[in-house]
Amino acid sequence: MSLERSEFVDGVAARSLSEISEVDAVRIGGDIISSARRLIALLRSVGDCQWLHHPPVIAEAIRRYDELWMPLISDLTVGLKPPMILPPLDVEWVWFCHCLNPVSYSDYCERRFSKLIGKPAIYDEENEDYAVLQCEKIWSLRYPLESFENRADPDSLETVSLVNEDIKSLVKKQMFLWEKFSAPYMSETVYLIAARLRYKGFLLILHKFKDEVSSLIPASDILLMWLTHQSYPTVYKDDVDEMLEEMTRKVVQVGEKVEKTEVETTKELWDRYFNQPYEKAGGELSIIANESGLSNNTMFYWPVSDMDVNTAYKSIRPRFVLEAEQNESIDRSFLRLRVARCHRKLQLDKKMTDLSSEASWQKAWHLYCEFGTLGFILESHCDRSRGICFKSGKPEGMIEFPWNDLLRAHSLASGRFLGKQVSVFASVTPPVQAPYLLRFVPDRVTDDSGAMISDSVQRTNNFRPQEGRWLTRTVLDHAGRECFVIRIRVGKGVFKRGGEVPSPVKSEERITEVRVGSWSYVEGSIGKAPAKVVGTVTPKEPMEDWEAAWEFSTGDELCIRWDSLGTISELRLYSRNPGSLVRLLTGRRMQYKGEDEEDDEGFVTVVRSTEEDPTEKATALIDWKHQAVEFLPEEDAVFVLLLSVSILRSVTHKRREDVGKLLVRKRITEATGERDWGSVIVDASSTNVSSSSSPYVEPWYRNSGKVMAMEEKAQVARYPYPVMSYSNVDGGDNLYKHVIFG
């Protein structure tokens, strides 16, 4: 949905971004969309290669660029067309950084080679690999004594002397650049198309108001396009030749100091010309600062995952999340935000008079929403004697912003009126796959075949006795869908209604298994677990000074050690895969770490690295106390579930206390649709949100005790929670206490 000129205030001499023509704006030559995607891939490669950030390696990279690559590419360049070859990663990184100062790069080329050296337009990954191979062949012939790869020792105390200091300072300036464009949605075509449109609008404003402003600040999406444009020197020179001086002097670059007046000027000019807020979802201004963008207090963590190992499990569905931002103009109304689907109890209220009157647009809400919420609904309520009137009934006005409509809109944004005076502007980023969220809830005891212990099952089986007893949990995904069934073997023997009492199995037979799929229901909530077992874990005698040990079906072994208070002091996983290094850290660590560590006792963070890339990465967070897990698509769901259950069983056995409600053996109904955990997260940048103190609009692990509570539905369910006594048909409390507590 485009934001047309008449869609807002009549008489304002503004125009839509969609109306910008090549006559109005600077022409952008080449395929900047594909170029930007390739730039993001380059930045990601630089970020992943930690060795490249060591001073000796950078110094050697600059030497190789200055003394080897530039003379080589200059000799091979015929006219204005560079050859279709690409240098190794370290050299390409230095080349890119140098190009971000067009004046310096142009002077360098003219001084040394008497011509401007361009960059080949290579976008396809296969062509890129071929271009690097071709370069290696040419390199080896021309420089037989110079390795094609950077062989500098990252730990060396000696560095290359006499490196080009100007280039060195430019590379150092981009130290954290790769972090600024790490959001996975930035590689999506629809995002890049919208960014290109906004970049053209930015160039148009710079041209129209060049005599009025001293500097303009590019938002993150515009900055991405600008950096991409600059990285192709010959194309950039042809496109902005007449504006090169203005762009060099007046566009703020990464690392430059930004004044508040410059921020306000940029916003005001954009609003004046396009009648819409400058900042939007995926287009923020904070990216200019030359500092690390990674923070332990990040509201939402969605790293790029190159693979999803869980596609093998047909019952588990990916979770897609988008970033949404909503702005309003000033008015004396009260607003309420809801989502179209899921989280029915979500109501974010805002009193518009709380907003500052210094600007025509104010950010009202900054949200992270699952795509399954469909969109958000905004209601306008009256101001009766300047008192809140939400409880008075129907709203004065109501509009809905479906995600699909916003994704089809120009620049991924849309502006509309709410009532007669409130102007609303909504924007989104493309949805991308986010970490999985799973939790397991109590369910009925099952027999060896996986069927629930029930008269209904016995009638279906002609009243044949049911054999064996397994403590059972149903695993639900972020939307409350059944995807796995976890079972812990407890009792053995053939039983039917009567005086039989199950006997506990030996400790080494108390296996935990995970079955993939959902229940096959026989009658009501009575059913049979899926047949396919995808993972098991068995208790074993611990070795050396470890106090608990578990053997996984993968061959991995989990060992646990306690402190004097019965708290986990150390966890170690002996992995069968030598290429993957796994560490299990107690508490919430890395991106999950919070300011308050008092509630960390029930958490374990899974951290992985490889021999090729020793940089550690948190791939999963386990809350074994509340039986909830969050993990990246590259982490195996079954492994995480087995790990969570094993830790819970170990802690329960050690403390002789039912810390994770393992003794609950009745189905607990999940409150799906009322407060869906993780479906909506409100960013801290949202101002004056009266509901922001709710744990349901924060990351679930910050207050998992409340978010994971099941009292709401359990109180109206057939069986109250917690259940204090059970029938001997299940095996009786003593059987389960004996097996669980040991």
N, C-alpha and C positions, 0 to 999 in steps of 0.2 A: 504494500500500500504506500503510494508516494505521498509526500507532504506537499500538497498543492498550495499555490499562493493564497487562494481564498479560503483555505481550510482553517486558518487561524483568524487573526484580526483583520477585518476589512480595511483597506486603505493603506496597509503597510507595504512599502515598496520592496518586498522580499520575493525571492524566487526559489523554486525547488532545486535540489541537487540534480534531479533527473533532467532538468532543463538545460544543464550546462552543455555547451557544444564545443567542438574543437576551435571554433572561431573565438569563443569567450576565453577559453583556458589555454594554457601551454600544451602543445602537442606532446604526447608521451610515445616515443618511438619504441619499437620492439615489443616483445611479449612480457610485460612487467608482471603479469599474474604468475606465469611459469617461473620467471626469474626470482620472484619473491619466495615461492615455494622452495626453490633450490637454495636460496640464501638461508632459509630457516633450517634446511637439512645441513648446510655447512656449519651454521652456528651450533646446531645440536652435536655435530661431530667434534667440533672444537671443545664444547662443554664436556663431552664424554671422555676426551683424551686429556686426562689430568696432567700427563707428562709435558704437554705443550705449554703449560702455565709456569713452568720452572724457568728462572732467569737464564741458566746456561742454554736451555733448549730454544728459548725465544731469541737469544743473541745469535745462535747459530742459524736459526730460521731467517733472521734479518740479513745475515751475511750471504746466505744461499740465494735469497731474493735479489739482493743488491748486486752481487758479483756474478751470479750464474744465470738466474732465471730471466731477469730483464734484458741482458744482452742477447740471450737466446731467443726470446719472443720477439725482440726488435728485429733481429736478422731474418726471422721467418715471416714477419709481417710485410705483406705486399700491398702497397697503397694504404687504404683505411681498413682493410679486412684482415683481422688477425687469423692465424691458423687454428684449426679445430683440435687443439691440444690443451690439456690442463696440467698444472704442476702438482706436486705432492701437497698433502694437506697443510703442513706447516708453512710452506711458501704461499699457498693460496690464501691463507689467513692473513699473512703480512700484506699481500697484494691488496686484499679487500680493505684492510685498515688504512693503507696508504691512499686508496681511492676516495676515502671519506673526507679527504681534504683536497678538493678538486684543484685549487690554486697551487698548492704545494706539489701535487702529483703532475700537473701540467708543466710547471717550471722544471721539475726533475726530468721529465721526458724530453722537453725541448733542449735542456742543457746537455743531456747525455746523448740523446739519439736524434735530435732535431725533428722530432715528430711525436705526436700523441699516440701512445700505445693503448689499443682497445682490448676488450675482453671478448672471447668468442661466445656466441649465443648457443650454449649447450644446456638443454633442459631435461632430456630423457636420461634416466638412470643408466641404461645400457650404453647409450652414446657417451655418457660421462665416463664410465669405466673404460671404454675403448679409447677415449681421448687421453686418459691418464696412462694407459699402456703405450700408446703411440709416443707420448712425451718421454716415457722412460727409455724407449728405444733411441730416440734422438739424443736424449741426455747422456746415455751411456757412450754413444759415439763421440759426442762433443767433449764430454768431461769423463774420461775413462778412470780417472783417479778420484772422482767425487761420487760418493754414494747417492743414489736417488732418494733414499730415506734419511731422515735426520738422525745421526748417530750420536748426538751429544748426550752426555751423562747428566741426568736431571739432578743428581746429588753432588756433582762436581763443584768444587770451590773456585775453579778457574773458569772464566768466561771469555768469549771471543772479544778480542780487543779491536778498537777502531771501528765499531759498528756505526752505521749512520744514525746519529742521535735524533734527527728530526723524525725518521721513521720509527725509531724506538719509542719516542714520546707518543706517537699516534697509536701504536699498538697497545701501549700501557693504558691509554685513554679508554680503550674499548674492553678493558679487563672483564667487566661484568655484562657485556652486551648480550652474550648468549642467554643469560638468565632472563632478560627482559622480553624475549620472544619465545619462551619455552611453553606457553599455553598451547595445548594440543589443537584448539580450534583455529589457531592462526594459520594452519596449513590447509584449511578447508577452502575450496574454490569460492563458495558463496561469500565467505569472509573477505577473501582477497579482492573479489570484484567490488564489494562495498568499500573496501579500503582504497582501491584505485579511484573510485568516484569521489570519495572525500579528499583524496590527495589533489585531484583536479580542482575541487572547490577551494582548497587551501591555497593553491597556486593562483587561482583567480582572485582571491581576497588580497593576497600579497601584491598582485599587479594593480588592482583597483585602488587600494589604500596605501600604496607605497610612500606617498608623500605625508601620510598622517601618522605612521607608526615607526618606531625605532626597532622593534623586534616582535616576532611572533613565535609561539611555542607549538610545535607539532604534537598532536596526541599520538598514542602508541601505534594505532593503525596507519596514520599518516606518516609517522616516522619510519615505519617498516617500508612503506613505498618509497620514501625519499632516500633511505639508505640503499635500497635496491637500485633505484635510478642512478645514484652516484657510483655504484659499483661497476657500471658500464660506462667508462669515461667518454668514449667517443659519442655514444648515443646521448648521454647527459649534456655534453657540450652543444650538440646540434639542437637539442630540445629547448634548453634554457639559456642559450647564448645571450639573448638580450636582457635576461633577468639574472644573469650569473652574479652580478655585483650585489643585487638586492638579496638574493638567496644566501650569499656568503656572509653578508653583514647583518642581515635582519632575521634569519631563521636560527633559533637557538638550537645548538647541537648538544649531544649527550655529554654530560660532564660540566657544562657551563652553568654558572650561577643564575638562578631565576628569581626575579623580583615579583612580588605580589601584583604590582601594577601591570607587569607584562602578561601575567596570567589573565587578569581581568580585561585587559585590552583585547587579547585574542578571543576571549569568550564573547565580548561585546560586539566585535566586528562580525563574527560568525552569526551571532543572533540578529544583528542588524540586516545582514544580507540574506540569510536563509531562514530567519525567523524560527530557529530551533536551537536547543542547547548544543554547545560544542562537544562536551564530553558525553560519551555514550558507553554502553556495554562493549568491552573490547577496544575502547578508544579513550584511555585515561591520560592524564597529564603528568602523573607522578613518575612516569618512566624516564624522564630526562635526567634525574639524579644519577650521578656516576657512583653507584653503590650497589651492593648485592641486593637483589630483589627477593631472595629467599628468606623467609622468616619462620621461626618456630610457632608464631601466633597466627599464621595464615588461616583464614576462616575456612577455606576449602582447598583441598589438595587434589589436583588432577594431573598427574604426570603423564608424559607421553609413553605409551606402551606399544612396542612394536609387534607384539603377539598376544594372543589370548589362548592359553593352554586349556581353558575350560570349555572350548567348543565341543570337546568330546562328550561332555555331559549334556544330553539333549534337554534335560529338565531345567537347567539353569539358564536364565535369560540375561543378556547384558543389560547394564544399567547406563542410561544416557542422561547427561546433565548439561544444562546450558546456563549461561550467565545472563541475567536480565537487570535492566536499570530503568527506573521510572522517575521522570521529572515533572514538576508542576510549576505554573506561574502563580504569583501571589494572589491569595483570595482569603476571605474570612469564612471558609467552609471547613467542615470536618470530613476527612476522607477515611475510607476503610478499604483495605485490600484483602481479597480472598483468592484462592486458586479454583480453577474450573472443575478440577477433579482431584481426588485424594485429599487428605488432611482437612476434613470438613470443619474441624474446630479451629482452623487457622483464621484469625482475624487480626490484621495489623492496622491499628488506628493511628491517625495523625491529625493534629490540630494545625491547620494551615497558618494560623497567626503565630505559631512557634517559629516559622521560617523567617530568615532574615530578609529584609526588604532592600538590601543593597544590590541585589541582582534580579533580573527579570525571570531567571530560571533557577530552581533549587532542586537538588537531588533529594527525592523523597525516600525511595527504597532501592537498595542494591541487593539483589537476591541471586541465589543459586538454586535452580529448580530442576527436578527430574522432568524429562520430556513427557512422561506420562501424566503430569498435572494438566496438560493440554493448553494452559494459558492462565492469565490472571484477570480477575474482575475487580473493577474499581467503582466504589459507591461514593456519592456525595451526599452529605447530610447537612441540614440547616444549622445556622448559628442562632439559637434562641437565647437572647440576652447574654450572648457570649458564653453560654454553657453547653456542655456536650449533650447532644440529643440522639445518640446512637440507639438508645433503648426506646425511642418514641415510635419505631415501626419502620415503615417503608422509606427508602432513601429518596432524595430529591431527584437524583440522576444516577444512571448506572451504565457503564460501558465495559465491553470485554475485549481483551487483546489476546486472541489465539496465537500460539507459537507459530503455527503454519502460516498465518497471515503476515506476521512480522518477518519470518524467514523469506517470504516472497517480496517484501517491500524493498524499495530502493534504500541502500545503505543499512539494511536490516533494522529499520526504525520506522515509526509512524507517529504522527501527531494528530490529536483529535480534541474536540471540545467535550467537557463534562459539564452539563448544564449550560448556563449562559455566560459564565465568566471564567471558569477554570479551564486552562489550556493544559493538556496532558501530552507528554511525549514519552513513548516507550521504545526501548531498543533491546536487542538480544544478540548473543553470539550463537554460532551454529552448535547444535548438540553434539557432544563427543562422548565416547565411552569413558565411564568413571569407575572408580573402585567398586567391587561387589560388596554388598551388605547382606549377611546371613545371620540368622539367629535360630536356636533350637528351643522348642517349647515342650513341656511335659505331654505325654500321651499314654495310652493304655498299655499294659503289659502284653507282650506277644509270646507265641510259642516258637518252637524250633523252625517251623515252616515260615514264620513271619506273620501269621494270622493273629489278630487280637484275641485275648482270652474272653470269650463271650458265648452266651447261649445261641446267639444268632449264627455264629460260625459253626457251632456244634450241630445245629439243625441242618445247616447247609451240607455238612459232612456226615449226615445220617447218624449223629450223636456219637461219632467216634471220639474217644478221649484225646485231648490236646497234650502234646509232649513238650516238656521244657518250658522254662520261663526266662524271658529277656526283658530287662528294663529298657524302655523305648522313648525316643525323642523324635519329634518331627522338625525338620529343618525348613524354615521359611525364608524366602528372599525378601528384597526391599519392598515388594508389593504384596507381601503376605501369601505368595504362591508356594505350594509344597514342591520341594526339589530334591530333598534327600531324606532318608530315614536312618537314624543312628540307633543301634541296639547294643546293649551290654548283657552278656550271658550271665545269669544269676543262678538258676536252679535246673535240676535234671529230674527225669522220671516221667511216667505216664500218669496223667491226672484226669479225673472227671469229678463232677459234683458228688461230694461225699466226705469221707473222713481222711482222704489222702493229704499228706503234707509234703510239699516239695522239699528236696534236700539240696543244700548248696553245692555248687561245683567246686573243684579244687582251684586254688589261686591261679595256677598256670593256665586254667581253662576259662578264666573270666575274660574272654576276648571281647573287644569292641569292634563292631563292624559298621561300615557305611554302605547303604544301598542307594542307588541312584533312581530317581523317579518319584512319583506320588502314590498315595494309597489307592488301592482298588476297593471301593466300598461295597459291602454286602447289604447292609441295612443301616440307614442313618449315618452316624459317624463311626460305625463298626466296619472294619475292613482288613485287608491284607497288604503287607508291605511289598514294595516292588521286589522282583526276584534277583536282579543283578547286584552282586556285591562288588564294589569298586575299591575297597580298601579295608584293612584290618590292622589292629594293634593289640599286642599281647603283653601282659606283665611278665617280667623276667627277673631273675636274681641280679641285683646291682653288682657291679664290679668295683674293685678297689674301695675307695672311701665314699663312693656315691651311695645315697640312701634309698633311691627309687629308680627303676629302669623300665623302659617300654621298648618293645621291638615292633617296628612298622613292617607292613607287608612289602614295602619298597626295599627293605633291608637296612634302612636307617635305624639308629638307636638313640632314644632320648634318655638322658640321665639327669637326675634332680638331686640337689643338696639343700639342706635346711640350716637356718641359724638356730640359736638357743630358744628363740621365741616361737619356733614353728613356722617362720616365714621363709619363703623361697629365697635362698641366697645366691644360687647359681643354677643355670640350665645349660645343658650342652647337647647338641645333636651331632652324633657321629654319622656323617653322610657317606653313602656308598658311592656317590658321584664326586670324584676328586676334582672336577673342574669348577664346581659350585661350592663356595664357602658360605656357611650359614651360621649366624649367631643369634641366640635367643636372649634378649635383654629384658629384665624385669622392669615393669613400669611403662609409661608412655614416653617414647624417645623420638628423637629427630623431629619430623614434621608433626608428630602427634603430641609432642611435649607441651605442657601448659605451665602457667605461672604457679599454680597450686598443685603440689605433688601429694597432698594428703589422701586423695582418692585413687592413687596409682597402684595400690596393693593388689588389685585383681587383674592387672594388665600385663601382657607380655608382647614385646615388639619383635617381629621377625626381620632380621637384617641380612641381606645377601650381597655378595661380591663375587668376582671371578678372578682367576689368575691373570687373565688378559687385562681386566679393568679392576684394580683393587679398591676403587671407590665404593664405599658401602651405601646401600640403598634400602630403606625400610619398605618391605613389600607386603607386610600384613600387621594388623593390630588385633590382638586377641583379648577379649574380656571374659576370662574363664568363669568368673563369679556369676555374671549375668548371662553367660552362654550366648555371646554375640561376637561376630568377627567382621573385620573389614580387610579386604585384600585386593591387590592389583590384579588385572587380568593375567599377568605373567606368572602369578603364584597359583599353585594348584589348590582348588577348593577342598578336595578330600583330605589332602595333607593338613591343611589348616584346621579342618574340623576334628580330625583325629588328634592333632596336637592339643587343641583346646580341651577335648574330653579327657585326654590322658593327664593333663595338668590338673584339671578339676578333680579327677578321681584320686590323684596323689595327695592333693591338699586335704581332701575330705578324709582320706585314710589316716593321714598324719595327725590331724587335729581331732579326729573322732567327732566331727561336727558337720552337719549337713549344710555347708556354706553355699552350695549351688543348687539346693532344692532337688537333689537327686532322688529323695524318697517320695516325691510327688509322683503318683502313678495314675493320674486321671487326666483326660484331655482338657487342656486349657485353651479356650478360644481366643484367638488373636484379635485385637481391636482394629482390624483393617479398615482403612478409609477415614478414621477419626483423627488420629495423630500419627500418620505414617512417618516413621523415623527416617530422616535423611531426605525426605521429599522436597522440603523447602528449608534453606538456610539463609538467614538474614545477615548480611555483612555488617561489620561494625561501623562502616561509613554511613549507614542509614541513620539519619538524624531524628532524634526525638520519637522513636518508635516505642509506644507504650507497652507493646507486647514483647519487646526484645529480651526481657528477662526470662521468658519462657525457655526451658531447656529444649523444647521441641523445635525451636528455630535456630539452634546452635548445633555444631557438630556433636553427634550422639555421645562420643566418648568423654565430653567435658562434664557431663552429668548423667552417666549411664544408669545410675540407680533409679532415677525418675523416668528416664526415657524407656527403659526396659521393663518397668513395672507392669504387672499384668492384672492388678486388682480390679480395674474397671470392668472388663468383660467377665472376669472370673466370678464376681459377686452375683451376677445374674445368670451364670451358667448353671447347668444341672448339678454340677459338683462344686461346692464352695472351695475357696483356696485360702490357706493351705488345707489339704485333706489330712486329718489326723489319724484316721483308721481305715482299714481296707479289709475286704473279704479274704478268707483263707484260700479262695479259688485262685487269687493272684499269688499266693504264697505266704501272705502275712507279713507284718512289719518286721518281725524278728529275722526272717530270711534275708530281707534286703539290708537291714542294719548290719547283719553279720557279714554280708558280702561287701557292702560299701565301706563300713568302718574297719573291717578286718578282724 
